[in-house]
Amino acid sequence: MRKSLPAKGRSRDAILAEMRDMKGGDADWQGGRVPLFVFKANDEVSEVGKEAFFEFFTENALGGRRAFPSVKRMEDEVIAMALSLFNAPDDAQGFMTTGGTESIIQAVQTCRDWTRKQRKIPTFRGNIVAAESVHPAFNKGAGLMDLEVRRAPVRADLAADPAAIEALIDDDTMMIVGSAPSFPYGVIDPIRELGALAERRGLWLHVDACVGGYLAPFVKMLGRNIPDFDFSVPGVSSLSADLHKFGFTPKPASTVFYRTPEKAAHHGFDFDQWPNGRFLTSTIVGTRPAGGVAAAWATFEFLGVEGYKKIARDLMTFVDAYKAGIGDVDGLEILGSPHLSIIAYGSSAFDIFRVAEIMQAKGWLPGLVQKPKGIHRMMSMLHAPALDAYLADVRAAVGVVRQEGESRSAIKATY
Ligand SMILES: Cc1ncc(COP(=O)(O)O)c(C=O)c1O
């Protein structure tokens, strides 16, 4: 596509009108019809985040150290609050980043550089062993650094299988990974067992709590069954958790933490061989929005433990109703035993992808998992008001698929 800049500028009103018009063609996320990409706790939390973001709209978090002590203070306090939430030791350290992918890539780079130092091999390029359910960000990071990722099959309950992971470990393995929870199945991996494995084999265990890190602690406080997944587990070296998902803060905002200062020392970039002197950053990106930092701080301060617990209660009550509704449809079953609000459901009686196709035609953007085949939903309170309409359409779609008999779907799983 090629388009010239307009020769003369247009009015703000005309531009806004056109943007609003363009949005008309987007999937209806506000109506709860998009099962990924967007998150919401409630209107008040969204407004606090938005206000804080725009309060620091122009500032640059890259300049936090030199120009904007306000931004630096908020960033430090977000990290400090998160470290206590994740039961980290007193000397653990953490950093804000712009997303789960960046947090993961940096944890991989930190592990690689720490391993190089430990093994005294400056050019060491090792491998990462993980369940097949871990996020593609590990492959993205490994690709950038010329490392290998080995994916092990999951157990029948769709959690990581420590024995299968151990079988792929060799002398070049530097990191193993557990998810809390995994994106495909919403299941928290057996982090205690993986921690024991990491300690026994002298490996770095990274816990990818990107999607669940800021929800699971509060769901656990409600007395629900949430396996230990954070620094309370011996053997966990690093942990990533995204604020812009179930921390309910505006994008872009994520966090990554290291158990020890020795490990954290390898995080970040410090360079002065250029004309402008020392260039020190704790992110892969340089410039990054201070708004993301400010909004995370404001959301933490606004909600506190009590506020997050209330959101967790509301969300899990909705998820219970959702699971019950799906379970009531003859032929549908929830895959595995998801711990939080990511759920996949499938069928051994008919082609579930065909159900997704019919739902898509009714305006529900499909989330799909291909192994085993299922419909995938990552749910926040955005989805609660649409529950009855969703279940009614699922029931109708299943009825159609049953009547079609041997129908074959053409839809493919795409993130
Ligand atoms: C388990 C897990 N890890 C990492 C990520 C990557 O996060 P981001 O999209 O913020 O880069 C996701 C995204 O959904 C995820 O679910």
The ligand as a Gaussian input file, in Angstrom:
#p B3LYP/6-31G(d) Opt

LIG

0 1
 C        1.684000     -17.137000      29.404000
 C        2.039000     -15.928000      28.583000
 N        3.322000     -15.526000      28.500000
 C        3.676000     -14.452000      27.775000
 C        2.761000     -13.714000      27.074000
 C        3.215000     -12.555000      26.211000
 O        2.728000     -11.331000      26.655000
 P        2.693000     -10.025000      25.735000
 O        1.625000     -10.232000      24.725000
 O        2.396000      -8.934000      26.733000
 O        4.041000      -9.852000      25.118000
 C        1.413000     -14.106000      27.123000
 C        0.385000     -13.391000      26.361000
 O       -0.771000     -13.728000      26.368000
 C        1.045000     -15.238000      27.897000
 O       -0.225000     -15.658000      27.962000

